[in-house]
């Protein structure tokens, strides 16, 4: 018999903190029926002004519960409170951004008399909701990711089913409950906490118009390959976030940024700084400076105010990180700091110098509190190594030389290159996307709203 509830634990001490109902296929099938019926019955669509009112009330409700939402993020996801509060602020602003973007979600006039065949006609387009949205989310930003996937669907008028990570469903449940409290009829947004085969069956159902996925590339590409004909998709996976350091970089400004980018949420971020390529003249200096700051970071329970690095989401993730670092060390890498587990659920912030190109910390996304520094002979070698893997997401370069900055922007294979900032920088209205194995489609609230709608054209013969 399938479990009726998902038990949620604090990932630091593994103590239970709540539970969420788990649904199986008959219930999911009913959710899909309701959602699809809403979409097919155009007279039931919520007018834009009503959706704006709902989102406005939702934003006010979230503001009134900021502290509760931040504590919940820290308690279930292990993100330190100081960062959880930032996530809540972003989530609240994200709902407001959905409202603003509605005014930009417009069609256009299409010129018809460019040839004689089209003369005597007027044509224009408008945007319509694409259909039922199924959103499958990750654990590392348990509120803000849900906002990015669900709020745009509500804003543009798509019924949505949301499946959060089973390790962090509480924030998603709270968000959906707040949507109901704000006035959204339940059939327009259903929480579908489910497992395995039921989740795959939901995603690949022909009633689904749009599939939004945030998580591992292995799962994302597999699910996309099984989508029903006509279902569109957006996939957000991870990368290794390469950083290139030029000799002219401002070290005093750079090291705190790299420390934050590498160890924010203990490295469990899809654009977390993982690989730093520095010239031989300064690579060891970069590693030692990073290690000095990493040693000062407070590791502990995310719900404690003093914690700067929380636990990894599950103990087996600590096991994996430990194995990867040990592999690099045995292959000849220098462990500058860290390199050890601190407990069943925590791993020390770690800086590694010159791991071989063949070991896992060099070839795959570690998703843990580990950053690697590599010596290179010149900027061209740094760029070549930064582009050497099958993932491509955000990257950065630190330099005071404009020519080098622009050369790196042009030559690095990435969807965004930060200059003198860490790779994890993001605001929620900018395009956010991975190339190649790192993803499919473009995130960012306005871009997601556009993807969740489609053009309809009217051609009027005069």
Helices and strands as residue ranges (DSSP letters): E 5-9, E 16-21, H 25-40, G 42-44, H 48-64, H 66-77, H 81-102, E 109-110, G 116-118, E 121-129, E 132-136, H 144-146, I 147-151, H 152-156, E 160-163, H 170-181, G 186-188, E 189-191, H 196-203, E 208-214, H 217-225, E 232-236, E 242-245, H 251-263, G 264-267, E 275-279, H 283-294, H 315-330, E 334-337, E 350-353, H 360-363, E 370-376, H 379-386, E 391-392, E 394-398, H 402-411, E 416-419, E 435-436, E 439-440, H 445-451, E 453-461
